[in-house]
Amino acid sequence: MGLTSILQSVDDNLGKYDSASAASSMEVMDRIASLEQRVQMQEDDIQLLKSALADVVRRLNITEEQQAMQNKKGPTKGLHFRYIVK
């Protein structure tokens, strides 16, 4: 049972007796619904950012591997790090 449905239940019970309270409760429910939507959008954005970051890390690893193959002559001046994608 979500927070919105709990508030709806509270509104159904209390709003019957006090129209001012019902209006206030509806405003709260609207605000909570708006915040829930905003949180969902932010969670979606975070997933997209994670995916983009994982892609960048994979590309970095491929680039490092290609550079290592080209530099078979011996150790290079730079250090090679392996990035771990979780």
C-alpha positions in Angstrom: 0.0 0.0 0.0 1.6 3.2 -1.2 1.7 6.5 0.6 -0.7 8.0 -1.8 -3.3 5.3 -1.1 -2.9 5.7 2.6 -3.5 9.4 2.3 -6.5 8.7 0.1 -7.9 6.5 2.8 -7.3 9.1 5.4 -8.9 11.7 3.2 -11.9 9.5 2.6 -12.5 9.1 6.4 -11.7 12.6 7.6 -12.8 14.6 4.6 -16.4 13.5 5.1 -16.7 15.6 8.2 -14.7 18.7 7.3 -14.6 20.1 3.7 -11.7 22.5 4.6 -9.7 19.5 5.8 -10.6 17.6 2.7 -9.4 20.4 0.5 -6.2 20.6 2.5 -5.7 16.8 2.3 -6.2 16.9 -1.5 -3.5 19.5 -1.7 -1.2 17.3 0.3 -2.0 14.3 -1.9 -1.4 16.3 -5.1 2.0 17.5 -3.7 2.9 14.0 -2.7 1.9 12.6 -6.1 4.0 15.3 -7.7 7.0 14.5 -5.5 6.6 10.8 -6.3 6.7 11.5 -10.0 9.7 13.7 -9.5 11.6 11.0 -7.6 10.7 8.5 -10.3 12.1 10.8 -13.0 15.3 11.3 -11.0 15.6 7.5 -10.6 15.3 7.1 -14.3 17.9 9.8 -14.9 20.3 8.0 -12.4 19.8 4.7 -14.4 20.7 6.5 -17.6 23.7 8.1 -16.1 24.9 4.7 -14.7 24.5 3.2 -18.2 26.4 6.1 -19.8 29.2 5.8 -17.3 29.5 2.0 -17.8 29.7 2.6 -21.5 32.5 5.2 -21.0 34.4 2.8 -18.7 34.1 0.0 -21.3 35.4 2.3 -24.0 38.3 3.3 -21.7 39.2 -0.3 -21.1 39.1 -1.1 -24.9 41.3 1.9 -25.6 43.8 0.9 -23.0 43.9 -2.7 -24.4 44.5 -1.3 -27.9 47.3 0.9 -26.7 48.9 -2.0 -24.9 48.8 -4.1 -28.0 50.4 -1.3 -30.0 53.2 -0.9 -27.4 54.4 -4.5 -27.3 58.0 -3.2 -27.5 58.2 -2.9 -23.7 56.9 -1.1 -20.7 55.4 2.3 -21.3 55.9 5.5 -19.4 52.3 5.6 -18.3 50.5 3.3 -16.0 47.6 1.2 -17.2 44.6 0.9 -14.9 41.7 -1.5 -15.3 38.3 0.1 -14.6 35.7 -2.1 -13.0 32.1 -1.7 -14.0 29.6 -2.8 -11.4 
